[in-house]
Amino acid sequence: MPHDGAGSYSVRRLAAFDGVASKQIASGANNQHRLDRLGNHYLKRAVHTVAMVQARLKSGPGRVYYLKKIDEGKPHREALRCLKRQLIKVIWRMLRADAHQRESVALAA
């Protein structure tokens, strides 16, 4: 799992590791964002597959979120990137909960 220099993990670092965190590419009046092509290929593929399934389902929270982004005027790719970012946040919360559970078990032993 990505680790920041302060000794704690960061959801932003995990998103960057997955390639869904955008980088600002600014030059003068031009202010654009570009996705980082680096990161873990296997994690990217897994999150992409989950996002595509969520977006294609007829109902569910992923589909609702995807359609909300489409209604906001975002194109398909941008709405899918936003959904991937939300999935990364869910994965992050699951990893944090697991880490806290392991710490409590270790302290109890």
Beta strands, then each sheet from edge to edge (+ up, - down):
strand 1: 22-27
strand 2: 30-35
sheet 1: 1+ 2-
end
